[in-house]
Amino acid sequence: MTGPGRRPAIAVALHDGFCSFGTGAGSANRAFLTALTQVIAPGVRLAVLPVGLVPGSTEYNRAWHAEMRALIDTAGGEVFPVDNGTAGHARFGGVAAFQRASTSAGRIISGEVLPRASQLLIVAFDTPFYGLSRQLPPPARPAVVAVVRSTAALQAPGDSSRLSWDHDGLHATAATGGRIAAISAHMRRHLARDYQIPGSALIDLPDGVTASEWQHTTPPDVSLLPPRAHAGFILVMGRAQPYKGFDDLLDALALLRARQVTVPHAVIAAVTEDTGPSAYQRHLAQRISAGHLDATLITRFAPGLRTLLLHPALAAVVVPSRAEPFGRIPLEAFVAGAAPVVATTAGGLAELVTDGTTGYSASPGDPPSLAAAIHRALAADTATRSRLRAAGRHLAATRFNHDRTVTEFLSARAPWALRERQAPTSRDQSTYPAG
């Protein structure tokens, strides 16, 4: 890859986080791109390949898209929308959409990026692009890093076609010299154990938060809160999927009521971007009604949901997941100064919430354990809450400093892409307040 007119290039393919941000993966992808644009050398070409969404899609977010477009434009990058065969209406889809997205991204990279690249790094985020390596010319395949944010084994174990897609794509990437990046220690173990990815192909690209996320705060969107929540509430957020543990939460709330434990109003955002409630959301609503639980179910994703982490009436944040590759909600709570955080020890959550240190832990799929952790969190006094808050903020600012992580990732995989930088100064570090 040498010759006149060529220059180093980084191509980033992603399905969420550019035109939309309805998942934790979307927020994490935005964090990666934000950090990347801060450290990439001026002479390196940046090509971003997002799954394209039309404004009429229920998943499309105009303001988010404009912000991301401005970020890439300011960095001198280029954007090449990827076609996944859904006419711009869905960023994910099924295996047919994944195949189409990988094929489209392969054609774009082969036609628009490779001919002018002297050196190359290709970062392919998550499931829709696990098949990308096979769509590239053999010389380009060692440049691929497939970042695994989730797998079918964790989220859709009964879907044999997705299981095959994951396995075949990841192994093809590893077999041709590419790398498989894990977003947490849990995911590294999962990939090695359940997908038999060889250790030589595994690298780390942990999720985290950027300096800009510490600096950017939006006032709580009080329009999202029901009247009963203004006196105090617990907040639960996540995609409306059974593995997120919403049923376990409802069981825990019923147990606490039976024990006459006072629990603030529960705001349960089990969301999708669909215009109407799903069968699972209707199931949750029926359970809340039949059980006479003091809870409000929010079914439609809203950008302002995460601003509720800053609301002064927030009594606790609860993450009841049965499976979780990483789990950004505790990190976002730490940055917002929300405490206490209650989380199960499922997957990557155990790396974020340490019982009695940064929050309170419960066993996944265990409502009595979850009820006990919520009870402990609600009973915490002011001094304990302050200690938990400080510990959580310190963890987010140090171990999960994504600017540093992305710099280390590039240093290992593409040192030619980094701008010349001095060692971090105390001023640099202060952008991640630890207390």
N, C-alpha and C positions, 0 to 999 in steps of 0.2 A: 504494500500500500504506500508506495512512494511515487513522486513525480511532481512536475510543476503544477501549482495551483491547489495542491492538496494541503489539508491542515487537520490537526487532531479533532476528533468528534466524539460526543456523547449523545446517544439516543436513549430516550426514556419512554417506555410504553406503559400506559396505565388505563384502567377502566373507570375509576372513580377518583374524584379529587381535582378535576380540571373543569368539567362542565357541570359537575354536581358534587355533593358531599353528604350523601345520605347514609354513609357507613363509617365506622371507625377507620376502615382502610382509606377512605377518601381524605379524612383529616391527616392520617399518617403520610399519605402520598403528597399532600400539600406541604407538610413539614419537610419532607425530603427535598422537594423542588425548591422550597424557600432556602434551605441550608445550602443546596447545591449552587444556586445563583450567587450566594455570598462568597464562595471559595473558588469557583471555576476561573481559570486563567483567561485573560482577555482574548487570546488567540485561539481558544478552543470553541468549536462550533457546537451549539446545543440544539438538538432536535427533539421536540416533545410530540409524542404520538398518543393522544387521548382517544378513547372511543367517543365518536362524535354523537352528540345529542341535539335534536332539533328543539327550538323554543316551545313547541307544543307538547313535548314529552313531560309527563308528570314528574320525572326525575331531574329535569333541567332547572338550574338556578342561575338566573341572569346576573345577579350581583356577584355571586361567587365566580362565575365564568369570566366576568369583566376583570375582577381582581387578579385572577390567575393569568389571564391574557396580558394584563399590564405588567405582571411580574416577569413573564418570559420576554416580553418586548423590551423592557428596561435592561434585561440581561443580554439583549442582542440575539435571543434565540428565535427559532422558527417552530411553527406548529403545523403538524400534518394530521388531520383527523383520520381516525381508523374506522372502517366500515365493518360492523359485526353482523350485518344482514337483518337488523331489526328496523331499518329505515330511520334510525336515529331516535327510537323510542325507548330502548332499554339498554343499559350499559353492561348488563351481565348476561342474562339469558341462560340457555343450556349448552350442551356440548356442541351443537351445530353453530351457535353463535361464537363459541370459543374458537372453533376451527376457522370460521370466517375472519375473526379478529386477528388471529395469528397469521393467516394467509395475507390479509391486507397489510398488516404491519411489516411482514417479510418483504412484500413488494415495495413498500415505501422505503424501507431501509436499503434494499438492494438497488433501487432506482434513484433515490434522492440523496442518500447519505454515503454509501460505500464508494461511489465513483470519485468522490472528492475527499475521502478520508485517508490521512497518512497514518493515523493511529485511531483505535476505536474501542469504545466501551458501550455495551448495550445493557441497559437495566430494564428488565421486564417484570412489572409488578403484578403478581398474583395469577389466579386461575385462568383468566381468558388468554394469557400469553404463555402458558406452559408449553404450547406447541410451537413457539416462535422459532426456536433453534433449527427445527427441521425445515423451515421455510427460507433459510438463508443459505448462501453459497458456503461450501465447506470452509474456506479460509476465514470467514467471519464468525463461525460458530464458537470458537474459543473465547470470543469477546463477550459472550452472553452471561449475564448474572440474572438468574431467575429468583426473584424475591418472593418467598412463600409467606403470605399473610394468613392463609388458611388452606385446608385440604378437605376433600370429600370424606376422608376417614373420620374427621372431627365433626363436620357439620352435616354431612349427608351420607352416612355409612351404608344406607340401603340402596344408594344410586350406583349401580355397577358401571354404567357408562362414564360417570364422573370419576369413579375410582380408577378406571382404566386410563382416562384422559390424564389424570394427575401422574400416575405411575409411569406411563409411557413417555410423556413429555419431559418429566424431570430426569428420567434415566437417559433419554436421548441427549438432553443438555449436558449431563455429566459425562456421557460416553464420548462426546466430541470436544471435550476440553473446557466446557463452560463450568460455571459454579452455581451452586444452590445456596442462597442466603437465607439464614434463619433470623426471625425478628425477636426471638427470645431463647433463653436456654431450654425452656420447655419444647419449643419448636425444633431445636437442634436434635434433642433426644427423640422426639416424635418422628422426624424425618429419617433418622438413622435406624430406629427400631421398626416403625410401621411401614416405611417405604424403602428400606434397605439402601438408602443413599450412602455411597462410600464416604468415609471420613475425609478422604483426599479432595472430594468435591464440595464439601460443606464449608461455608464461611459464615461470619456473623455480620449482620446489619441490624442491630437492635433498634426498635422504635424508641421515640423519645419526643421531647418538646424543644422548640427552638427559642432563641432570644426574642423573636418577634411575638411568640405566643405569650411570653411573660409581659411584654410591653403593651399588648393589645387587649383591652378590656372593654366590654360593652355592658351598659347597665342592664339589670335583669328585665326581661320582658314580662311584666306583671300581667299582661293580657292572657298569658297562658295558664295562670293560676286560678283555680276555682276559689270562690269566696272562703270556703272552709280552710283553705291552705294558708291564708294570710296570718293566722294566729300561730302557725307552725306546721311544718310538713317534712316528710322524708321523701327523697327523690330516687326513682329507679328509672333508668333509661336503657334502651337497647332495641335492636331489631326484633320484630314480632315473630320469634322463632322459639320452639320449645326448648332448645338447648340453652337459651338465655336464662332459664330457671324461673320464669314468672309464676308458674304453678307452685313451685316450692315457696316462693315469697308469699303467695296467698295462703298457703297452708301455715306458714310461720305466723302471719298476721292473725289467723284464726286461733292458733295456739296461744298467742300473747293475750288476745281478748278473753279466752277461756280462763287464763290465769289472772285476769283483772289487771294486766299491765297496761298503763296508759300509753298509747302510741299516737303521735300526731298524724294528721291526715296524710295518707299515702298518695303521692302523685306518681302514677305508673305510666311512663311513656313507652309503651310497647308498640313501636311505630313501623309503618311502611310509607311509601310515597304514592300508594294507590289512592284513588278518589273515594273508595268505599272500604269498609272493614273487611278483613279476611276472615276465613272460617276460624282460625286460631284466635283472632281478636274477639270474635263473637263468643267463642268459648270462654275467654277470660272475662268478658263483660258479664256473661251469665253467671259465672262463679262469684264475681263480686256482688252481684245483685242477690243471688240465692243465699249467700253467706252473710248478707247485711254488713259487709265490710266497709269501714270508713275509708274509702279510696275513690280516686278519680282515674279513669283509664283514658289516656290520650292515644289515639290510633294513627293520627296523621303526622308525619315528620314535619317539624318546623325548625328553621335555622336558630330561633331564639331559645330552644330548649336548654342548650348548654349554658346560656346566660343565667339560668336559675341557680347555677352553682354559686353565684355571687349574692343571692338573696339573703337578707339578714334573718329571715324566718326559717331558713333551712336548718333542720335539726340533725339530719344524717343523710349520707349518700349510701345506697345499698346496691351491690352488684351481685346478684344471686346465680350467676352462670353455672351451668353444669359442665360446659367446655368453653375454653377461651384461649386462643392462640397467644394473645398478648393481653389486651384489655386496657384501652386508653382512658376509660372513664376515671379510674383512680388517679392517673396522672393529671388529668384535666381538673379534678377536684383539688389535688395538691396545689396546682398553680393558682387556682381561684381562692385558696385558703379555706376551702370547705372541710369541715371536720365535725364528727368522726366519719371515716369511711368504713363501711362493712362490706366485705367481699368473701366469696368462697375461695378455696385454695385451688380451684380448677385452673390447670395450665399455667399461663403466664401471670395470672393474678397473684400467685404465691410469691412471685418475685417483686411485687409492688406493695402488697399489704402484708405486713408482719404483725402478728397479733400482739397488741399492747404497745407496739412501737410506732407504726404509721397508721394503725387502725385496728379493726377487730376481724378475726377470721372465722369462717365456718366451713364445714365439710360440704362439698358439692352434692346436690341431690339429697340433702338431709335437712328437712324443715325444722326439726327440733334444734339442731345445731345452729341453723340460721336464726331461729327465734331467740336463742340464748345470746348470740352475738349482737343482735339488734337491741335486746334488753340492756346489755352491758354498755352499748354505745349511747343509748338514751339516758342512762344513769350517770354518765361521765360528768364530772364537775368541770368548772371553768378552767382550772389549772391543767387538768388532764387533756381537755380539748386543745388548749394552747400548746401543750407538749406534742400532741399528735400532729397538730397543724405544722409546727416547726419541723418535725422529723420528716413529714411528707414533702414539704417544700425543699428541704435539704436533699432528699433522695432524688426528686425530680431535677434539681439544679445540678447535681453532680453525676450520679450514675446514668441518668437518662437525658443528658445534655446532647441533643441531636446534632447541633452544629459540630461538636467535637467528633461525634460518631461518624458523620458523613465525611469529615476531613480524614479520619483514620481509614475509612473504607476506601477513599480515593487514593490515599497514600499507599495502600496495599495493592489495589487493582489497577490504578491508572495515575501514577505519580506525575505524569506529564500533564495532567489536567488541572493541577493545583496552581493557583497563583502563589507568588512568593510571599510568605507570611512570616512575621516575627513571632516569637513565643507569646502566648496570651499574657496580657498585663492584668493587673488588678481591676482596671477599668473594664476590660473585656469580660472578666469573670463576674463583675457586678451586675451584668445584664440578666443573670440568673440568681435572683435573691434567694438566699438560703433560709431566711427566717422572717 
